[in-house]
Structures are given as structure tokens and as C-alpha cells.
């Protein structure tokens, strides 16, 4: 059963991330003056802000280094999929090409032409590429980082933006060693490659301690998970939230982080359900908006990679039939979710037992004493938490079936 302390821990953290103190005080003032209905618009505005927050990621490097394949890997796509970035050994990008995330269109990867190619010389490059637009830069090479890569890094640094060196095609390097019949230690070979890259950059005047060695076709191996962690940790709270939700479920850690991010928003959806378009529901002791609850579960399902489109992309990536992936999921939440489904779920004994007296709303310091729809909030908050936990466990089952790892 939910407790005051549990809510306090979750929601105070959520407020500090999504709302400023000024915004929360404004919420309280409007509630006290004109009632909750007038203040709910602030929650709606914040939800809209979170939904529309844009993240622009630039990917650049020499022709054939694997830029397009990297962009596809970050979006969980193969080169043959609809919306995939074009790949090739020659420069296929003449202008910055944008590729939106299939589930989160506000997250956009930009394939930039390689600096110093015959088509784009250094002097005009920064102006043509509109560098101020991007949140951070991925500089990709498939062998060693060259003079142009270092020059580009220096320009990015002058703009006060983050850049990351990524060495691709590591799987090809290791495969070549095996085909040559050489005996080698994988960790030692990776260290050699890393040190070689660092040495080249230092000679060009770019001291760096972080070179990420990856395979675009094995994004749960080598340094790919570490790269994702680095990108996440260098973003502010709201953009970090958006970036995490865009990641494909390739590790248990990613699934856990997604769950935590979505939990931070549940109190807002519960408020909106109890205050926006809430109507009496036969059999329930409170009014709520069943449509908001249904849409929230569908969004949860999509973010956790359990909608049909996400499962189909995962099937193509791993070679495991989609029906086999769906078969390991043990939840009705993969079926049709509508108002009737939500109503039936809320009528179960699990939610009938939750009463307003069991939840004290002073865990939201500036809202608790003025929030009126206590019963609605208590039940819908618990209901959405249960749905998210259910989807999280099933996302873990699917990931394990797809990649064979825990």
C-alpha cells in the first residue's frame, strides 16, 4: 500500500527536476486564489514542455567511417528500415541531414558531411553546418583520428559544447585478427587501439581521456553502453530525461533508468486525470479521465519498447521472430488499451481498497493542503505505478530473450 514517505521521496525529486521553486509557488498561489482547476494549466504546460523539448545530436567524421550506421544504431534501426540514414563508403551527405527518433520525434540526429572532403573544406564548414544548433557532437572514425577531427574538436570546444570521439568497426578489427589465425587477448587489443587513437589526438593538440570503441551492430557491447552513459550524464535534467527515453532497451540498466524517469511524471498525470475532463465512472467512488490513463499506459508501453513497432525493429536487429519476443511477455498491457480496459482494471479489489485516508498529500509541500481530488489521485497514482512496474518487468524479459543477457 502506498505510504506518505514513499510518495515524498518520489515526488519531491520529480518537482526538483521538472519544476522550479518559482513555478511551484505560482501553482500554490493560483490554487489558493482560484482553485485547483485554474492551476492545472501549469501542469499541462509542463507536460507540453517535456513532450516538446528538442535534443539535437550532430554526428560527423570522414566518409565511410560509419556515421549513418551509428545514427541508425542509436535509433534502433537497420539501413533497410523506413527512415534509416543512408550509408555508404562515399560521402552520401552533402548537407546536414536530419533523422528523427521513431518514437520521440523531438530527438533528432544530424548526419553532417565529413570535414575536409573534396566537397567541404574547413573554412566554410562551420558556417554551412550551423554548429550552434546542436546540443553535442559525436566525432567518428573507423581507423585513426586525423588532423581535421582535431581541428573540428577545437572549434566545438570554443563554442562551449561537448564532443565525443567514437572509434567504430571494432568488431571488424577483432575479426581480422581471428581470420589471420593470431592468438590475442581482446582487452589488450582494445587497449592498443584506444592508446593509438589517444596518441594521434594528443599529437594534434587535443588531450583526451575518453575514446569510445564501438561496433554499430553490437550496441550492447564494447564501449557502446559507456558512451550512452557519458551522453546522458552531460545533459541537463529535462534533456537527460528525453535522451534516456529515446534509448533502445539493450541493457537492464537502461530499462531501469527509463522506469525511474517515467515514475517522476506519474504524479502529474494523476493530477490531470483527476482534474481535467474527469467524469463520474459507474462503479467507482471518484471521478477521473479514463482517456488520460489509457494514453499514459500506451506511452509507457512505447517508451519501454513493447509496442508493436518497437518489437518489430528489435526483431529485425536481433533476428528473433517478433512473435517469439512477444511470447515471453506475460501481461495484458500489450493488448488493446482503451477506456473500458482501464475502467475494468480500476474496479478490481486492488484499487477498491485504496482510500483517501491512507494517503496524506502534504508530501507535495505546496500542493498537499489544497488538492481536493484525493481519492482520484490516490487510486490513479497507484494504478499508473502498477502499470509501469508491470511493463518494466516484461521489458526485461523481452530484452533477455533478444540479447541473451541479464
N, C-alpha and C positions, 0 to 999 in steps of 0.2 A: 504494500500500500504506500502511496506517495507520502512523503513527510516534508515538513517545513524546511528542515535542514537540506534535504536533497534539492528542493526547488531553489533554495538560496544559493547553493553552490553553482548550479547550472545557470540560473538567470542573471545573477549579478555579473558573472563572466560574460554573458551574452550582451548585456547592456553596455559594459565597458568596451566591447569590440564594435558594436553596431551603432550605439548612441553616445553622443557626448553628454556631459552633465547638463549643459545648457539645454539640450533637446529634451532631456528627461524632466527638467524643471518646468519647461514650457508645457510639456504634457500634463504635468500635475496642475499647473495654473489653469489650463483650459478646462480640465476635468472639474475642478472646484468651482469654476465660474459657470460653465455651460453644460456640464455633464459629460459622461464618457463618450457618447455618440459624436460630440464635437471634436474630441481629441483623437478618436480612432484614425482620423485622416492622417495624423502624423505617423502612425504605424504603417498605414497604407503607403505613404510616401517613402518610408524607409524600405519597405519591401520592394517598391518600384526601383529605388536606387540600387539595391542589391542585385535585382534582376538585370538592370541595365548597365552595371559597372563594366567598362570595357578593359580588356587586357590585350595589349599588342606586343607580340614577340617577334623580333627580327631574327632571321636565320641567314647567314651569309658565309661565303668561303669560295674556294676555287671551283671551277667547273668539274663535275664528276665526283665531288667529294662526298656526296650523299645528303645534300641539303633537303631535297624533295622527299627522300625516303625517311629522313628524320622527322619532317613535318607530318608525314603520314603516320609514322610510329607514335608520335605524341597524341595523335587524334584517333588511334586505334583503327587505321585504315590500311588497306593494301593498295598498290598502284593501280589495280584494275577497278577499284571501287568508285562509285559515283562521288564526285567532289574531291578525289585524290589529287595531290600535287603531281605534276608531270615530272618524270625522272628521265635521265639520260646521261651519257658521258660527255656530251657537248653542252654548251650554255643554252639551256632551254628558256631562261628567264631574261627578257630584255628590259622589262620594267618591274618594279616591285609588284609581286603577285600575292593577293590575299587569299587565305584559306581558313574559313570559319570552322569552329568545332562543330561536329554534327549534333551534339546535344545542347551546347551553350554557344549560340551564335555571337555572343559578346566577347568570346575568347577567339582571338584571330592571330594566326601565324602568317608571317610575311616572308616569302621567298625572294631574297634580294640577289641581283646579279653579282657574280664574283668580282671583287675589286681587282683591277689591273688586267682584265681580259682585253682582247682586241676591241671589244665593243665599249668598254667603260674604263677610262683612265682615272687616276687618282684625283686629279684636280676637280673634276666635275662630279665625282661620285657622291660625296656627302650632300651636295645640293640636290642632286637628282633623286636621292633615296629618302629625303625628308627625315633625317635621323631624329629630330626632336619628337617625332610621333610615337616612338617605341618605348616600352617600359624597360626592356633589357634586350641584350643581343647574345646570340649563340654564334660563335665563330667556329666553323667546321673545317677539318682537314682529314684526308684519308691517308696521309703519309707523314709529312713534317710541316710544321707551321712556318710560313715564309715571311719575307720582308713585308709584303703587303698586309698580311694578317697582323703583324706587329704595328704597322702604321695605322691600320683601322682601329686597333685596340687603344692606341694613344688618343685618337680623335674621340672615341667613345668616352674615354676617361675624362677628357676635357669638358665634355657635356655633363659630367657628374652622374653618368649612368653605369649600370652594371654590365659586365660582359663575361662570358664563359667560354673557355676553349674546350672543344669536343673533338676527340680523335675517333673517327669512325672505322668501320670494317675490321675491327679487332678479330672477329671470327675468321675472316679471310687470312689474316696473318698466322693464326694458330693452325688453321687447316693446311696452309702451305708447309709449315714445319713438319706436320704429320705426313704429308704426301712425300716429303723429302726423306722420310724414314729417320728423322733425327729424334733423339731422346731429349726431352726438355721438361723443365718444371714450369707449369703455366704461370704461377705467381712471379717467378723470376723473369720470365719473358715479358710479362706485362710491365714489370718494373723497368726493364730495359727500354721498352717503348716509351713509357712515361718520362723517364730521365732524358731520353733523346729529344722529346718534344720540349721539355723544360729548358734544356741546353740551347736549343735553337731560338727559343723566345728570349732567353737571357742575352744571347749574343746580339739580338735585335733591340735590346734595351727594354724588354718587358719582363720584370721579375714576377714570377707566379708560382704559387704552391699548389695550384689546383688544375690538373688536366684530367678530363673525364674520358676514359676509354670505353667505348660502347660498340655494340652491334645494333644497327637499326632493326634487325629482325629477331632480336632476343632482348626485349626491353625490360625483362625482369632479371637480367644477368649483367656481369661485369660492373661498370660504374653507372649504369642507367638509373638504378634506384637512388644512388648517391647524388646524381645530377638533379633528379626531381626534388630531392630534399633541399639541395642548395637553392634551387629556384624558389621553392616555397618559403624558405627562411628569410630570403632577401626582399620579400614583398610586404607591404603594409597589410593591416588586418583584413580589410574588405577585399583587396585584390588577392590576398593569400586564400581567402575563403573561396573565391571564384576559381582560382587556379586548381585548388585541391579537388573541387567538384568536377573539373574537366578531365582529371586523370583516369585512364583506363585501369581497371582492377587487376593489377599484375602482382601485387603483394598483399598479404594480410594487413600490413601496416597502412597501406593506402585505404583499404576498406574501413579500418578503424578510424582513420582521420576524417574520412567522409562522414561517417556516423556522428562523430563529435561536432563537426561543422553544422550538420543539419539539425542536431539537437539544440544548438544555440538559437535557432529560429522558431522552434516549436511554440514557445510562449506567445510569439506574435501571431502565429496562425490560429492559436486557440482563442486569443482575444478577438481576432477578426471574425472567427466563426460564431462567437457569442454576441457580437455587437453589430455586424454588418450583414444585413439580409437574413438575420435569424428569425425563424418562424417556429411556432409550436409543432412538435412532431408527435403524432399519436403514439402513446405507449411510453414516451419519455417524459420525465418530470421537469424538463427545461427546454428552452428554445435554442436552436443552433442552425447554422447554414451547412446542410449536408453536402452541398456542391463544393464549398471550400475544402471540406475534409476529404472528399473524394479526389479533388485535384491535387491536394497535398500528397496523398498516398501515391498517386500516379507520378508526381515529380520525384518523390523518394525512390520509386522503382527505377525511374530513368537514371537518376544520379548514382544509384547503386549498381547500374549496369545490368538490370534484369528485365528491361523492356525488350520486345522482340527485335528491334533494330540493333540494339547493343549486343544482344546474344548472337545475332546473325554475323555481326562484324567479328565477334570473338571466335565464332565457329570458323570463319574464313582464315583468321590469323593462326589458329591452333590446329586446324584440320580435323577437329572433332565435330561430329554432326550436331546441329543445333538441338535436335530433339534429345540427344544424349545429355547435353548441357542442361536443358530444361528438366530432364528427368531426375536430376539429383536435387532439384529444389522441391522442398516439401512445404508449400504454403499456398493458400487460396489467393494470395495477393498478386499472383502472376496472371490471374484470370481477369475478367471484366470487372472494373471498379466503377461503380456509379452510386447514386444516392440511395438506391434500395439496398445495395450491399452494405453501405455504411450504417444505414438505419438498423438492419438486421444485426450487425455486429454490436452496435450500441445497446441493443435490447438484451444482450447476454447478461448473465448473472455477474460476470466480472465487472461490468460498469454500473449495474444497478446498485451494487454495494458501495459505490463511492458517493459520499455526501459532502455538502459544503462544510459541515462541521469538522471534517477530517483534514481540511486544507486551510491554512492561515495565509492570507495573501500579503502579509507585511514583509514577505521575503523579496517583493519588489518594492524597495523603500519608498519610492514616490508614487506608487500606484495602489498599494495594498488597501489602504483605508477607503479608497474611492471606487474600486472596481465592484460593480454590482452583480454581474452575471456569474456568481461564484460557482453554482452547480454546473453550469455550462462549461466554464473554464476548467474546473477540476476533472470532469469526465473527458472533454476533448483533448486536454493536455495529456492525460494518461493514455487515451486511445491512440493518439499520434505517436507517443513514445513507444507503445507496444508494437505498432505497425513498423516503425523504423527498426526496432530491435529484431523483429521477425525477418525483415528484408536483409538486414546486416548478416544474420546467421546464414541465410540462404545464399547471399553473395559470396560468402566464404566457401560454402560447399561447391558452388559453380567454379570459383577460381581454382580450388584444389583439383577439381575434375579437369579443368582446362590446362593447367600447368604442372599438375602432379606434385605440388609443393604445399607445405603448410605455411 
